[in-house]
Each structure stands twice: as C-alpha cells, then as structure tokens.
Amino acid sequence: MAFGADQFIPLRPVGVLGVEAHLGFVEHAQRVRHTQRSAHMAKPARLELLQHANADLQRKALQFLLFYRVHRRTFLL
C-alpha cells in the first residue's frame, strides 16, 4: 500500500471488538517500511538553485530591453 493511502477505520468507540488505540504520529527520524516519498514532501535542496535560473535570465533580458527602450534617445546622440 502506498504511503499516505486511504485506509478504513472503525467507527465504533476505541477498544470495542479488540480495536486498540495506538500513537498516530511518526517521528521525524523513524522509517516507515522504506516507502516512497509522499507527494507533499519537498524536493532536495540542491535542485532549488536551478529552479529559478531560467526565470532570472528572462527577467534580466526584459529589464535590459525596457531600459534600452526608455533610454535609447541618449544612446543615439
């Protein structure tokens, strides 16, 4: 079963018919059957630097074009 998949839970009070309450949280360092990463987990930090590189280059090119458009009269003189 995939990590975080839906499971059936009893609707009766805890302890009825042998159902016992357990701690429902998982500690940070605890491994859970070597499952795959959940969809809500963050990507590795080393890839974070490359995510915005293309956007930064496009932004700088746009800034240059806007600067040239506004100040082109001074370049032509």
C-alpha positions as CSV (number, residue, x, y, z in Angstrom):
1,M,0.0,0.0,0.0
2,A,1.4,3.4,-0.9
3,F,2.4,5.8,1.9
4,G,-0.5,8.1,2.8
5,A,-3.1,6.0,1.0
6,D,-6.6,5.9,2.5
7,Q,-7.4,3.1,4.9
8,F,-10.6,2.0,6.6
9,I,-11.0,2.9,10.2
10,P,-13.6,1.6,12.7
11,L,-16.5,3.9,13.6
12,R,-17.1,2.3,17.0
13,P,-15.5,3.6,20.2
14,V,-11.9,2.7,20.8
15,G,-11.4,-0.7,22.4
16,V,-14.6,-2.3,21.1
17,L,-14.1,-5.7,19.5
18,G,-10.3,-5.7,20.1
19,V,-9.5,-2.4,18.4
20,E,-6.8,-0.7,20.5
21,A,-5.6,2.9,20.2
22,H,-2.0,3.5,19.1
23,L,0.0,6.6,18.7
24,G,-0.9,8.1,15.3
25,F,2.2,10.1,14.6
26,V,5.5,9.1,13.1
27,E,8.7,10.6,14.5
28,H,10.9,12.6,12.1
29,A,13.8,10.1,12.0
30,Q,11.6,6.9,12.0
31,R,11.5,4.9,8.8
32,V,8.1,3.6,7.7
33,R,8.7,0.4,5.8
34,H,11.0,2.1,3.3
35,T,8.1,3.7,1.4
36,Q,8.4,6.2,-1.3
37,R,8.3,10.0,-0.6
38,S,4.9,11.4,-0.2
39,A,3.6,13.9,-2.8
40,H,3.7,16.8,-0.3
41,M,7.4,16.3,0.5
42,A,9.9,19.0,-0.6
43,K,12.4,18.4,-3.3
44,P,16.1,18.1,-2.4
45,A,17.7,21.4,-1.7
46,R,20.5,21.1,-4.3
47,L,17.9,21.4,-7.1
48,E,16.4,24.5,-5.7
49,L,19.2,26.7,-7.1
50,L,18.3,25.6,-10.7
51,Q,14.6,26.2,-10.4
52,H,14.7,30.0,-10.8
53,A,17.7,30.3,-13.2
54,N,15.7,30.5,-16.4
55,A,13.3,33.0,-14.8
56,D,16.1,35.2,-13.6
57,L,17.7,35.2,-17.1
58,Q,14.5,36.2,-18.7
59,R,13.9,38.9,-16.1
60,K,17.3,40.4,-16.7
61,A,16.8,40.4,-20.5
62,L,13.4,42.1,-20.1
63,Q,14.9,44.7,-17.8
64,F,17.6,45.4,-20.4
65,L,15.1,45.8,-23.2
66,L,12.9,48.1,-21.1
67,F,15.9,50.2,-20.1
68,Y,17.1,50.4,-23.7
69,R,13.6,51.4,-24.9
70,V,13.3,54.2,-22.4
71,H,16.9,55.5,-22.8
72,R,17.5,54.8,-26.5
73,R,17.5,58.5,-27.3
74,T,20.6,59.0,-25.2
75,F,22.3,56.1,-26.9
76,L,21.6,57.6,-30.4
77,L,23.0,61.1,-29.6
